[in-house]
Amino acid sequence: MAEKPFSDIFYEQYLHEEQLMSSRCKKCGALYLPPRPICAECHDANMEWEEIKGQGKLAAFTLINIGPAFMQKEGYTRDRPYCLGVVELEEGPRVDARIEGVDTTKPETIKVGMPLRVKYLHRDEGENKITYLAYEPM
């Protein structure tokens, strides 16, 4: 894999290709998602890209009833909220993402600790195409 700079642009490019890429410090081994160019642990800049499987468990969640306009366009309303969660990945990092495939009208059915897998949400087409990171129950 050719070394690409650690930036939001390349992270999003990997997401578009359905690859969940993190950065790992070559000096101390710390792993970051989203990726970062400098290690927060040892402050070294010798980082490398590392692909993550994308499996983990739900660490925390919240339901959003009044979201931004782009979420309202997807049909999310007061009566149909969407779920945002913190996912603790098997590799260690935690990541914030949308949680799909859960019944947001019955929040008692959404359980902290439930196993999740990565899901890539592709929106729009052509030059406007964007990919969002999400998770769904396994």
Secondary structure, DSSP 8 states (H G I E B T S, - for coil): -----SSHHHHHHHHHTT--EEEEETTT--EESS--SS-TTT----EEEEE---EEEEEEEEEESS--HHHHHTT--SSS-EEEEEEEETTS-EEEEEE-SS-TT-GGG--TT-EEEEEEEEES-GGG-EEEEEEEE-
